[in-house]
């Protein structure tokens, strides 16, 4: 059985930054990169809002740079994921997908959150070519263009409002005949001249030669009546929620009703001493790379302090 001072689960800005700081603190961190090494940024093309890259940076390249930096300071970054965890006592016991058991004095959970998709094959086909799950990340690329947002809750309304400040026009595709968002958000969307709400609509597919050029829609007009038509758009944004990747740890770590790990105030501390959460798995609000990186830094510093104490 392998014993480590600091085990980091998950990569991306939070995991890699935690590995950088833990490595520099001589904690000899071991990091399991998970099923998507580099996290959600590897599914985007250009990242323009991360400080230090005045001309933007490819998401995959940025994650490779962070990984290389972590390895430079001694982080042992491995492929694979953690499939089982026993956090009932220290050292914590964690099992990898190849059956290996690891003892860890401290644990940093940086497994992120996965955006929910409609399940259309076209979503994968046009990933990075017009399909996005983050308006704040990718909205800039659609200035003065026409976009569609799928969803009817607060997140969808926020995304639509944000995009309306950049795009020529925004269509909000809502499956139900009403919005689920708060009254304030509904009012903001419905009174915005640049947003058209398409109630009782479903997106069934996308089309385009070298990227998204439009969406196939179905409008319900009655119990057995529907209208099918195509709507020309340049970008397709999913805003139907995220699923935090916390299932493995939920029997022990306190989470909210959705599954986001709860932390103490502005710290990365969980309800279990020695276990810390960083990045989107503990952030239902901001979900930005810079915020994830900062929380990874805090998690590593808290792990170091915990081990000293």
Helices and strands as residue ranges (DSSP letters): E 2-9, H 12-24, E 30-32, G 39-43, E 46-47, E 57-58, H 59-72, E 76-78, E 82-86, E 92-96, E 101-109, E 113-115, H 121-125, E 131-132, H 135-138, G 139-142, E 146-150, H 154-164, E 169-173, H 183-190, E 195-198, E 201-207, E 214-220, E 226-232, E 235-238, E 242-244, G 247-249, E 275-277, G 279-282, H 289-308
